[in-house]
Amino acid sequence: MAPASVKPNSAGAASSTATVSAVSSSKIPPIARPLAGEPEEVASNINYHAQFSPHFSPFKFEPEQAYFATAESVRDRLIQQWNETYVHYHKEDPKQTYYLSMEYLQGRALTNAIGNLDIQDAYGEALNQLGHQLEDIVEQEKDAALGNGGLGRLASCFLDSMATLNLPAWGYGLRYRYGLFKQRITKEGQEEIAEDWLEKFSPWEIVRHDVVFPVRFFGHVEVNPDGSLPSWMKGPEFVFYRKWVGGDIVQALAYDVPIPGYKTKNTNSLRLWEARASSDDFNLFLFNDGQYESASQLHSGAQQICAVLYPGDATENGKLLRLKQQFFLCSASLQDIILRFKERKNGNGSWKWSEFSSKVAVQLNDTHPTLAIPELMRLLLDNEGLGWDEAWDVTTRTVAYTNHTVLPEALEKWSQSVMWKLLPRHMEIIEEIDRRFITMIRTTRTDLESKLPSMCILDNNPQKPVVRMANLCVVSSHKVNGVAQLHSDILKAELFADYVSIWPKKFQNKTNGITPRRWLRFCSPELSNIITKWLKTDRWVTNLDLLVGLREFAENADFQAEWSSAKMANKQRLAQYILRETGVSIDPNSLFDIQVKRIHEYKRQLLNILGAIYRYKKLKEMSAEERKKTTPRTIMFGGKAFATYTNAKRIVKLVNDVGTVVNTDPEVNSYLKVVFVPNYNVSVAEMLIPGSELSQHISTAGMEASGTSNMKFALNGCLIIGTLDGANVEIREEIGEENFFLFGATADEVPRLRKERENGLFKPDPRFEEAKMYIRSGAFGSYDYNPLLESLEGNSGYGRGDYFLVGHDFPSYMDAQERVDEAYKDRKRWLKMSILSTAGSGKFSSDRTISQYAKEIWNIEECRVP
């Protein structure tokens, strides 16, 4: 039984269900059956956990209690497979990948686990016997607040594919207690409140009390006099044998989350670190003296490290905390990796450091884990006693780097003074890496000497000396990859062009992908079942290229009818969800047009809402008869604006203000609705994406590295309106140009257009001016939107000059929207395009992406648990 839709319950229904379930559960014997497969056995195991793994008062078996008991029952099966996987890897000792990421957006685990374990039917029936519906129990789970956007969701898709492909691979991250934030929408716009996913506990994580590592901050470096070194370590080669001492030490405690593969025994780990101080660090004397804060100062500092994802960094304390987070992840993970390398080797005889990179691959997901490079060097130099050349050889053959952005503000640059303060030993190592790189350039590539100011790792500008983390990654990694062909081409031709001339084989492309399990099989069961029926196989779930077989049915009337019915079921489910969450009633017969992603000016939600405003104004000007000829549309937005990103928050407020007016306008609201869906996360996406018909991926060309939501929408038969940016380029190639609504400037045109703007040559489209004027007229309330609109005006200057080319692309965007309206009126044509969108999505499986990483970067192979 595939996961069913969410069914809204009234309070009375919930009370009735609780009564029924309490009676039903009392009839099921509570027997521990951890590997249960039959519904009756599963029901007994669930009831066993409800009674003997209690987290609530006795005699309760309401949906929340049922969820935790169900999760623990599923976890029994996972632990069995998990342990078998761990033992198998330890015995076989394969080369293993360790994926370091500051973010993971896992989504709900229950649906994914029972789906991958292929036990949906048994659990659905078991819960029925206990008086509950599986879909109601699934709704009790809160999304793990471990990420923010595409970076974290990509990491989670990758973990799913690693396990499904039986690859020996682990993820490492941080266990954020309060996440980024939970978004609440009020009349004032976005409000941020702390996530509550750990308010009770997570049944999916296992704390490993025996896996604890010390992580040091601050302190100073002591130089070991030559006399204290072994004779073989004397001389200039070991000038960097030093010791980092003093400062604060916190403990990194491991929490493991199981990552099951689809219909395979392999169950990998996501290891999350929590920061703690020891009892020795609690000053009982100060506490009894009434100095409570001073007594627990280190405990308080430790708790801050994993409190919040991306804490504000406007202050030095904020910068220190962010840097602490990054180093904490890197240091704990590398100590763990080295220990595992030694343990496995000790079981098979002696080990050599020259073998490390043949057993360990470390992948840096963007620049956040860059400190893994100097930390691995430090551990090898200071703890293991290697010389510089050997440590450098091990490090550079082990570490690889994925770049996710060309945006200057996202290419991290850390203040040298902050780095020296927090990590003095690492700054010494970074200085030496930089010195040796500069020497190499001056001795072997004199043609690049003039480029050294931008190529070197340390920018010693006296006004603002910084460490360029991306440069450190490129210099130190054996492979560097972009995440879409266009993005990788830009990296090689522009951002990293000078490095490419030194190491042309270092740079690769690995176009992102998504897991078809979560993003089609489980979130859209109706569509999945139709695909399986017509392809006469469900092997597409692990071989997404088989979807190409749908092309032969694209114009088949029976297939189109079934496809349309499945899409309508998803739209109706989404309409119920929107009504429940926002109070806005939307028409499932209207075109569902969705843009959901992090709110950022380059992603151009502002272009979308300006288009909606123009559409609303034109509808107001039409007669009733003219309106009937238009294509009714429901435009949905979702996404979080970073708490300190003022213009992004203004965009959120504008969308909501427009929605308030449009949705209550009786003349227009049958033809247009504008809805902001609050607190966008994975579970919300699983509701929105299957119900979508048009999705907007409209970033300024050349600015979106890849995007992965575009892949999720396309896979679900949703058509895209978009620019030639990121993975849009490849999606359009795969599904067919005629099935993609293209508009806007191309990446190679953008620099020229910006220059022309600076020179006063831009002539705005009248429709663009009309939309802005309508906002200024007060049609959407009295809020002052001038600062936001002024970012689109003027020719240059901070916060002006329309850097993201909203004005330039507006006319072609509106023309493309007219083409959408016309296409939607022709139902057969639209359904054909929708089917061809899904049929062309085979390339965008994360299984394909991870297979390429495994073969071309990590050099790891399948290690299937028998």
Secondary structure, 3 states (H helix, E strand, C coil): CCCCCCCCCCHHHHHHHHHHHHHHHHHCCCCCCCCCCCHHHHHHHHHHHHHHCCCCCCCCCCHHHHHHHHHHHHHHHHHHHHHHHHHHHHHHCCCEEEEECCCCCCCCHHHHHHHHCCCHHHHHHHHHHCCCCHHHHHCCCCCCCCCCCHHHHHHHHHHHHHHHCCCCEEEEEECCCCCCCEEEEECCEEEEECCCCCCCCCCCCEEEEEEEEEEEECCEEEECCHHHCCHHHCCHHHCCCEEEECCEEEEEEEEEEEEECCCCCCEEEEEEEEEECCHHHCCHHHHHCCCHHHHCHHHHHHHHHCCCCCCCCCCHHHHHHHHHHHHHHHHHHHHHHHHHHHHHHHHCCCCCHHHHHHCEEEEEECCCCCCHHHHHHHHHHHHCCCCHHHHHHHHHHHEEEECCCCCHHHCCEEEHHHHHHHCHHHHHHHHHHHHHHHHHHHHHCHHHHHHHHHHCCEECCCCCCEEEHHHHHHHHCCCEEECCHHHHHHHHHHHCHHHHHHCHHHEEECCCCECHHHHHHHCCHHHHHHHHHHHCCCHHHCCHHHHHHHHHHCCCHHHHHHHHHHHHHHHHHHHHHHHHHHCCCCCCCCEEEEEECCCCHHHCHHHHHHHHHHHHHHHHHCCHHHHHCCCCEEEEEECCCCCCCHHHHHHHHHHHHHHHHHCCCCCCCCCEEEEEECCCCHHHHHHHCCCCCEEEECCCCCCCCCCCHHHHHHHCCCEEEECCCCCHHHHHHHHCHHHEEECCCCCCCHHHHHHHHHCCCCCCCHHHHHHHHHHHCCCCCCCCCHHHHHCCCCCCCCCCCCCCCHHHHHHHHHHHHHHHHHHHHCHHHHHHHHHHHHHCCHHHEHHHHHHHHHHHHHCCCCCCCC
